[in-house]
């Protein structure tokens, strides 16, 4: 399965919607979309992984790299996922302690104002 990445804006928050599989072949697309948002000054990011069916370490690497990038610009990157198989990847790697993970896009977007 391929990867689909799109974005929308909710006030000052940019929501990046991801669907499909994030692996060594598709992760560069996700990296490119996130990098374009940051280059455009959009550093309050929510990455919606609700429609992601698979994510490997390459996908995690992209997210960690972009988190460092936005933090360097006083920005934030929050994750949305309520899927156990995706959450498990974050838990196993300990990245659930690094990323703020929310069950819905609305909760993640609202957290930017907190």
MMTF fields as JSON, N, C-alpha, C and O atoms, coordinates in Angstrom:
{
  "mmtfVersion": "1.0.0",
  "mmtfProducer": "UNKNOWN",
  "numBonds": 455,
  "numAtoms": 456,
  "numGroups": 114,
  "numChains": 1,
  "numModels": 1,
  "chainsPerModel": [1],
  "groupsPerChain": [114],
  "chainIdList": ["A"],
  "bondAtomList": [4, 2, 8, 6, 12, 10, 16, 14, 20, 18, 24, 22, 28, 26, 32, 30, 36, 34, 40, 38, 44, 42, 48, 46, 52, 50, 56, 54, 60, 58, 64, 62, 68, 66, 72, 70, 76, 74, 80, 78, 84, 82, 88, 86, 92, 90, 96, 94, 100, 98, 104, 102, 108, 106, 112, 110, 116, 114, 120, 118, 124, 122, 128, 126, 132, 130, 136, 134, 140, 138, 144, 142, 148, 146, 152, 150, 156, 154, 160, 158, 164, 162, 168, 166, 172, 170, 176, 174, 180, 178, 184, 182, 188, 186, 192, 190, 196, 194, 200, 198, 204, 202, 208, 206, 212, 210, 216, 214, 220, 218, 224, 222, 228, 226, 232, 230, 236, 234, 240, 238, 244, 242, 248, 246, 252, 250, 256, 254, 260, 258, 264, 262, 268, 266, 272, 270, 276, 274, 280, 278, 284, 282, 288, 286, 292, 290, 296, 294, 300, 298, 304, 302, 308, 306, 312, 310, 316, 314, 320, 318, 324, 322, 328, 326, 332, 330, 336, 334, 340, 338, 344, 342, 348, 346, 352, 350, 356, 354, 360, 358, 364, 362, 368, 366, 372, 370, 376, 374, 380, 378, 384, 382, 388, 386, 392, 390, 396, 394, 400, 398, 404, 402, 408, 406, 412, 410, 416, 414, 420, 418, 424, 422, 428, 426, 432, 430, 436, 434, 440, 438, 444, 442, 448, 446, 452, 450],
  "bondOrderList": [1, 1, 1, 1, 1, 1, 1, 1, 1, 1, 1, 1, 1, 1, 1, 1, 1, 1, 1, 1, 1, 1, 1, 1, 1, 1, 1, 1, 1, 1, 1, 1, 1, 1, 1, 1, 1, 1, 1, 1, 1, 1, 1, 1, 1, 1, 1, 1, 1, 1, 1, 1, 1, 1, 1, 1, 1, 1, 1, 1, 1, 1, 1, 1, 1, 1, 1, 1, 1, 1, 1, 1, 1, 1, 1, 1, 1, 1, 1, 1, 1, 1, 1, 1, 1, 1, 1, 1, 1, 1, 1, 1, 1, 1, 1, 1, 1, 1, 1, 1, 1, 1, 1, 1, 1, 1, 1, 1, 1, 1, 1, 1, 1],
  "groupList": [{"groupName": "UNK", "atomNameList": ["N", "CA", "C", "O"], "elementList": ["N", "C", "C", "O"], "formalChargeList": [0, 0, 0, 0], "bondAtomList": [1, 0, 2, 1, 3, 2], "bondOrderList": [1, 1, 2], "singleLetterCode": "X", "chemCompType": "L-PEPTIDE LINKING"}],
  "groupTypeList": [0, 0, 0, 0, 0, 0, 0, 0, 0, 0, 0, 0, 0, 0, 0, 0, 0, 0, 0, 0, 0, 0, 0, 0, 0, 0, 0, 0, 0, 0, 0, 0, 0, 0, 0, 0, 0, 0, 0, 0, 0, 0, 0, 0, 0, 0, 0, 0, 0, 0, 0, 0, 0, 0, 0, 0, 0, 0, 0, 0, 0, 0, 0, 0, 0, 0, 0, 0, 0, 0, 0, 0, 0, 0, 0, 0, 0, 0, 0, 0, 0, 0, 0, 0, 0, 0, 0, 0, 0, 0, 0, 0, 0, 0, 0, 0, 0, 0, 0, 0, 0, 0, 0, 0, 0, 0, 0, 0, 0, 0, 0, 0, 0, 0],
  "groupIdList": [1, 2, 3, 4, 5, 6, 7, 8, 9, 10, 11, 12, 13, 14, 15, 16, 17, 18, 19, 20, 21, 22, 23, 24, 25, 26, 27, 28, 29, 30, 31, 32, 33, 34, 35, 36, 37, 38, 39, 40, 41, 42, 43, 44, 45, 46, 47, 48, 49, 50, 51, 52, 53, 54, 55, 56, 57, 58, 59, 60, 61, 62, 63, 64, 65, 66, 67, 68, 69, 70, 71, 72, 73, 74, 75, 76, 77, 78, 79, 80, 81, 82, 83, 84, 85, 86, 87, 88, 89, 90, 91, 92, 93, 94, 95, 96, 97, 98, 99, 100, 101, 102, 103, 104, 105, 106, 107, 108, 109, 110, 111, 112, 113, 114],
  "secStructList": [7, 7, 3, 3, 3, 3, 3, 3, 3, 3, 6, 6, 3, 3, 3, 3, 3, 3, 3, 3, 3, 3, 1, 6, 6, 6, 2, 2, 2, 2, 2, 2, 2, 2, 2, 2, 2, 2, 2, 6, 6, 7, 7, 3, 3, 3, 3, 3, 3, 3, 3, 3, 3, 3, 3, 7, 2, 2, 2, 2, 2, 2, 2, 2, 2, 2, 2, 2, 2, 2, 2, 6, 6, 6, 7, 3, 3, 3, 3, 3, 7, 7, 7, 2, 2, 2, 2, 2, 2, 2, 2, 2, 2, 6, 4, 4, 4, 6, 1, 3, 3, 3, 1, 1, 2, 2, 2, 2, 2, 2, 4, 4, 4, 7],
  "xCoordList": [0.843, 0.0, 0.881, 1.94, 0.422, 1.16, 0.868, 0.077, 1.521, 1.34, 0.675, 1.028, -0.293, -0.972, -0.735, -0.963, -0.273, -0.01, -0.643, -0.388, -1.474, -2.083, -2.052, -1.757, -2.358, -2.355, -3.525, -4.068, -3.894, -4.938, -4.544, -3.663, -5.201, -4.881, -6.086, -7.224, -5.807, -6.837, -6.27, -5.605, -6.546, -5.946, -4.454, -4.035, -3.648, -2.189, -1.603, -0.401, -2.446, -1.991, -2.094, -3.111, -1.04, -1.064, -1.234, -0.462, -2.247, -2.514, -2.059, -2.513, -1.162, -0.657, -1.334, -1.1, -2.18, -2.956, -2.17, -1.793, -1.934, -1.141, -1.991, -2.663, -1.961, -2.712, -1.858, -1.165, -1.918, -1.168, -0.03, -0.111, 1.03, 2.179, 3.371, 3.735, 3.98, 5.198, 6.36, 6.515, 7.175, 8.325, 9.498, 9.444, 10.541, 11.761, 11.482, 12.195, 10.461, 10.159, 9.286, 9.424, 8.387, 7.427, 7.784, 7.251, 8.672, 9.036, 9.575, 9.307, 10.333, 10.808, 9.682, 9.859, 8.527, 7.386, 6.905, 6.652, 6.78, 6.359, 7.375, 6.996, 8.648, 9.713, 9.6, 9.701, 9.388, 9.299, 8.126, 8.276, 6.974, 5.79, 6.013, 5.694, 6.553, 6.804, 7.859, 7.718, 8.907, 9.95, 9.404, 9.793, 8.5, 7.896, 7.075, 7.096, 6.356, 5.564, 6.481, 6.216, 7.546, 8.485, 9.162, 9.32, 9.559, 10.204, 9.266, 9.714, 7.963, 6.96, 6.622, 5.748, 7.324, 7.086, 5.982, 5.587, 5.483, 4.419, 5.099, 5.431, 5.305, 6.038, 5.161, 5.664, 3.848, 2.909, 2.184, 1.133, 2.772, 2.315, 1.611, 2.001, 0.565, -0.111, -0.03, -0.479, 0.538, 0.641, -0.41, -0.318, -1.409, -2.536, -2.208, -2.183, -1.958, -1.6, -2.779, -2.583, -3.988, -5.146, -5.361, -5.863, -4.995, -5.217, -3.939, -3.866, -2.934, -1.689, -1.885, -2.321, -1.56, -1.761, -0.481, -0.527, 0.671, 1.959, 2.984, 2.979, 3.871, 4.966, 6.184, 6.105, 7.318, 8.542, 9.475, 9.09, 10.689, 11.643, 12.01, 12.388, 11.898, 12.201, 11.19, 11.554, 9.933, 8.889, 9.115, 8.954, 9.49, 9.794, 10.961, 10.956, 11.953, 13.117, 12.729, 13.239, 11.834, 11.351, 10.658, 10.9, 9.804, 9.071, 10.011, 9.848, 10.988, 11.95, 12.758, 12.969, 13.198, 13.971, 13.185, 13.72, 11.92, 11.078, 10.744, 10.611, 10.606, 10.37, 11.546, 11.349, 12.759, 13.951, 13.978, 14.327, 13.609, 13.608, 12.644, 13.015, 11.404, 10.427, 10.745, 10.507, 11.276, 11.656, 12.771, 12.836, 13.643, 14.714, 14.189, 14.902, 12.937, 12.291, 11.151, 10.213, 11.246, 10.221, 8.839, 7.822, 8.811, 7.552, 7.229, 7.946, 6.153, 5.739, 5.309, 4.891, 5.422, 4.921, 4.204, 4.819, 2.898, 2.088, 1.581, 1.389, 1.37, 0.938, -0.511, -0.927, -1.276, -2.637, -2.701, -2.436, -3.056, -3.312, -3.979, -3.541, -5.024, -5.669, -5.522, -6.066, -4.785, -4.607, -3.532, -2.407, -3.878, -2.943, -1.673, -0.585, -1.787, -0.587, 0.396, 1.604, -0.1, 0.786, 1.315, 2.501, 0.464, 0.889, 1.959, 2.876, 1.826, 2.787, 4.199, 5.165, 4.326, 5.631, 6.257, 7.457, 5.45, 5.949, 6.328, 7.346, 5.497, 5.758, 7.017, 7.843, 7.165, 8.32, 9.626, 10.619, 9.617, 10.838, 11.038, 12.083, 10.031, 10.127, 9.769, 9.836, 9.388, 9.067, 7.713, 7.373, 6.942, 5.684, 5.994, 5.122, 7.236, 7.656, 8.204, 8.325, 8.53, 9.108, 8.028, 8.046, 7.09, 6.011, 4.778, 4.509, 4.039, 2.707, 1.762, 1.654, 1.072, 0.199, -1.241, -1.542, -2.125, -3.529, -4.417, -4.035, -5.612, -6.512, -7.271, -7.747, -7.391, -8.119, -7.365, -6.575, -7.632, -7.033, -7.472, -6.663, -8.747, -9.257, -8.526, -8.19, -8.281, -7.561, -6.128, -5.605, -5.489, -4.102, -4.025, -3.118, -4.964, -4.964, -5.244, -4.627, -6.168, -6.502, -5.324, -5.193, -4.469, -3.329, -2.312, -1.495, -2.358, -1.39, -1.682, -0.788, -2.914, -3.293, -3.083, -3.227, -2.74, -2.604, -1.301, -1.032],
  "yCoordList": [-1.188, 0.0, 1.242, 1.276, 2.244, 3.496, 4.381, 4.037, 5.527, 6.497, 7.73, 8.196, 8.25, 9.481, 10.493, 10.199, 11.693, 12.728, 14.019, 14.458, 14.624, 15.911, 16.769, 16.282, 18.05, 18.91, 19.876, 20.194, 20.332, 21.335, 22.235, 21.904, 23.36, 24.291, 24.501, 24.581, 24.588, 24.834, 25.971, 25.736, 27.199, 28.342, 28.355, 28.274, 28.456, 28.482, 27.077, 26.916, 26.06, 24.67, 24.082, 24.237, 23.412, 22.692, 21.214, 20.636, 20.611, 19.186, 18.442, 18.725, 17.493, 16.671, 15.315, 14.571, 15.007, 13.762, 12.709, 12.924, 11.579, 10.515, 9.254, 8.895, 8.582, 7.334, 6.338, 6.701, 5.084, 4.031, 3.503, 3.482, 3.078, 2.476, 3.419, 3.945, 3.625, 4.437, 3.474, 2.858, 3.359, 2.457, 3.096, 4.273, 2.335, 2.863, 3.466, 4.374, 2.978, 3.473, 4.721, 5.583, 4.824, 5.929, 7.057, 8.161, 6.79, 7.802, 9.1, 10.174, 9.04, 10.303, 11.266, 12.482, 10.732, 11.592, 12.332, 13.536, 11.615, 12.239, 13.298, 14.399, 12.973, 13.924, 15.194, 16.309, 15.0, 16.139, 17.053, 18.275, 16.475, 17.282, 18.041, 19.227, 17.366, 18.032, 19.129, 20.208, 18.86, 19.862, 21.101, 22.223, 20.898, 22.041, 22.897, 24.126, 22.24, 22.992, 23.833, 25.012, 23.229, 23.935, 25.079, 26.177, 24.821, 25.856, 27.038, 28.173, 26.765, 27.82, 28.522, 29.387, 28.144, 28.793, 28.166, 28.705, 27.025, 26.314, 25.348, 24.222, 25.784, 24.947, 24.447, 23.873, 24.661, 24.094, 22.975, 23.19, 21.771, 20.66, 19.566, 19.227, 19.03, 17.833, 16.811, 17.076, 15.646, 14.581, 13.531, 12.836, 13.432, 12.521, 11.159, 11.001, 10.182, 8.827, 7.856, 6.644, 8.368, 7.49, 6.527, 5.422, 6.921, 6.045, 5.338, 4.796, 5.354, 4.639, 3.171, 2.861, 2.284, 0.854, 0.164, -0.926, 0.814, 0.226, 1.345, 2.275, 1.248, 2.2, 1.479, 0.809, 1.621, 0.996, 2.052, 3.209, 1.644, 2.559, 3.743, 4.803, 3.566, 4.677, 5.803, 6.979, 5.434, 6.424, 7.126, 8.342, 6.354, 6.96, 7.933, 9.001, 7.555, 8.42, 9.755, 10.8, 9.721, 10.954, 11.826, 13.031, 11.23, 11.998, 12.588, 13.742, 11.81, 12.306, 13.465, 14.483, 13.302, 14.359, 15.646, 16.732, 15.533, 16.718, 17.343, 18.563, 16.514, 17.038, 17.918, 19.016, 17.438, 18.226, 19.52, 20.578, 19.428, 20.588, 21.675, 22.846, 21.282, 22.292, 22.814, 23.985, 21.958, 22.428, 23.463, 24.382, 23.309, 24.272, 25.641, 26.641, 25.672, 26.929, 27.272, 27.982, 26.761, 26.976, 26.494, 27.067, 25.441, 24.873, 23.584, 23.173, 22.958, 21.685, 20.722, 21.134, 19.444, 18.41, 17.399, 16.742, 17.286, 16.354, 15.252, 15.461, 14.083, 12.898, 12.58, 12.717, 12.15, 11.667, 10.204, 9.854, 9.357, 7.95, 7.296, 7.464, 6.561, 5.766, 4.282, 3.42, 3.994, 2.61, 1.916, 2.404, 0.809, 0.098, -0.314, -0.238, -0.751, -1.215, -0.072, -0.304, 1.15, 2.3, 2.775, 3.08, 2.838, 3.258, 2.318, 2.744, 1.035, 0.036, 0.346, 0.157, 0.822, 1.176, 2.299, 2.274, 3.279, 4.375, 3.875, 4.284, 2.988, 2.477, 1.621, 1.782, 0.716, -0.197, 0.592, 0.22, 1.675, 2.466, 3.526, 4.175, 3.701, 4.739, 6.118, 7.098, 6.204, 7.505, 8.045, 9.197, 7.205, 7.716, 8.719, 9.484, 8.711, 9.682, 10.966, 11.996, 10.887, 12.023, 12.833, 14.064, 12.13, 12.784, 12.933, 12.098, 14.001, 14.136, 13.459, 13.873, 12.407, 11.62, 11.79, 11.633, 12.112, 12.379, 11.421, 10.953, 11.128, 10.206, 10.848, 10.135, 12.193, 12.851, 14.1, 14.682, 14.492, 15.7, 16.923, 17.808, 16.972, 18.13, 18.3, 19.419, 17.191, 17.289, 17.74, 18.537, 17.235, 17.621, 19.091, 19.803, 19.545, 20.946, 21.871, 22.929, 21.475, 22.287, 22.397, 23.399, 21.389, 21.377, 22.463, 22.842, 22.962, 23.985, 25.294, 26.119, 25.48, 26.719, 26.604, 27.581, 25.397, 25.171, 25.709, 25.599],
  "zCoordList": [0.0, 0.0, 0.0, 0.626, -0.708, -0.787, 0.404, 1.282, 0.414, 1.476, 0.894, -0.189, 1.633, 1.248, 2.363, 3.537, 1.987, 2.97, 2.473, 1.351, 3.324, 2.993, 4.242, 5.334, 4.078, 5.256, 5.221, 4.163, 6.401, 6.541, 7.702, 8.495, 7.786, 8.859, 9.75, 9.288, 11.033, 12.034, 12.89, 13.899, 12.469, 13.144, 12.865, 11.71, 13.917, 13.769, 13.68, 13.464, 13.844, 13.849, 12.445, 11.769, 12.02, 10.749, 11.061, 11.827, 10.462, 10.668, 9.423, 8.314, 9.618, 8.517, 8.643, 9.595, 7.658, 7.653, 6.873, 5.722, 7.514, 6.904, 6.829, 7.796, 5.681, 5.518, 4.744, 3.794, 5.161, 4.48, 5.331, 6.559, 4.663, 5.349, 5.312, 4.26, 6.492, 6.564, 6.754, 7.809, 5.703, 5.774, 5.039, 4.683, 4.816, 4.202, 2.822, 2.394, 2.125, 0.786, 0.797, -0.071, 1.773, 1.782, 2.759, 2.646, 3.707, 4.709, 4.092, 4.631, 2.97, 2.387, 1.998, 2.069, 1.589, 1.27, 2.514, 2.469, 3.61, 4.867, 5.288, 5.689, 5.199, 5.555, 4.709, 5.22, 3.405, 2.485, 2.835, 2.856, 3.106, 3.439, 4.749, 4.842, 5.75, 7.035, 6.884, 7.459, 6.119, 5.905, 5.203, 5.526, 4.24, 3.535, 4.504, 4.428, 5.413, 6.397, 7.281, 7.515, 7.763, 8.642, 7.877, 8.412, 6.632, 5.812, 5.58, 5.416, 5.568, 5.369, 6.682, 6.722, 7.764, 9.052, 9.878, 10.912, 9.422, 10.159, 11.129, 10.757, 12.361, 13.319, 14.459, 15.425, 14.352, 15.316, 14.57, 13.966, 14.627, 13.791, 14.589, 15.706, 13.974, 14.476, 13.356, 12.241, 13.642, 12.641, 12.977, 13.989, 12.105, 12.3, 11.69, 10.469, 12.558, 12.115, 12.196, 12.114, 12.354, 12.53, 11.37, 11.577, 10.159, 8.997, 8.55, 7.447, 9.427, 9.123, 9.507, 10.615, 8.583, 8.828, 9.291, 9.86, 9.04, 9.412, 9.51, 8.704, 10.512, 10.618, 11.169, 12.198, 10.478, 10.958, 11.546, 11.72, 11.846, 12.488, 11.6, 12.1, 10.288, 9.386, 9.603, 9.627, 9.757, 10.022, 11.343, 11.448, 12.353, 13.656, 13.54, 14.152, 12.752, 12.551, 11.935, 12.338, 10.966, 10.337, 11.379, 11.439, 12.193, 13.202, 14.255, 14.653, 14.703, 15.69, 15.098, 15.756, 13.869, 13.204, 13.057, 13.28, 12.683, 12.518, 13.868, 13.968, 14.913, 16.261, 16.681, 17.202, 16.455, 16.793, 15.991, 16.514, 14.721, 13.842, 14.334, 14.418, 14.66, 15.103, 16.503, 16.797, 17.358, 18.7, 18.618, 19.434, 17.633, 17.423, 17.014, 17.09, 16.581, 16.179, 17.143, 16.781, 18.368, 19.402, 18.969, 19.359, 18.162, 17.712, 18.441, 19.354, 18.032, 18.619, 17.515, 16.433, 17.812, 16.924, 17.809, 18.65, 17.608, 18.383, 17.465, 16.267, 18.039, 17.294, 17.65, 18.801, 16.636, 16.874, 16.462, 15.312, 17.423, 17.12, 18.319, 19.458, 18.055, 19.087, 18.744, 19.435, 17.673, 17.231, 18.062, 18.17, 18.629, 19.496, 18.76, 19.33, 17.504, 16.789, 16.524, 16.472, 16.357, 16.156, 17.512, 17.64, 18.498, 19.837, 20.389, 21.091, 20.06, 20.545, 20.057, 20.797, 18.816, 18.271, 19.094, 19.369, 19.488, 20.316, 21.716, 22.275, 22.272, 23.625, 23.676, 24.575, 22.718, 22.695, 22.622, 23.247, 21.86, 21.656, 22.728, 22.78, 23.587, 24.618, 24.099, 24.841, 22.83, 22.247, 22.708, 22.436, 23.408, 23.984, 25.097, 25.509, 25.579, 26.609, 25.971, 26.634, 24.68, 23.959, 23.245, 23.266, 22.615, 21.874, 22.752, 23.616, 22.52, 23.119, 22.138, 20.984, 22.607, 21.741, 22.212, 23.395, 21.271, 21.57, 20.783, 19.71, 21.322, 20.627, 19.457, 18.573, 19.437, 18.347, 17.887, 18.631, 16.644, 16.085, 16.887, 17.168, 17.254, 18.001, 19.336, 19.724, 20.035, 21.314, 21.106, 21.885, 20.055, 19.77, 19.37, 19.802, 18.554, 18.118, 19.301, 19.424, 20.162, 21.326, 22.283, 22.985, 22.321, 23.23, 22.879, 23.718, 21.652, 21.269, 21.988, 22.178, 22.379, 23.075, 24.575, 25.31, 25.024, 26.464, 26.998, 28.194]
}
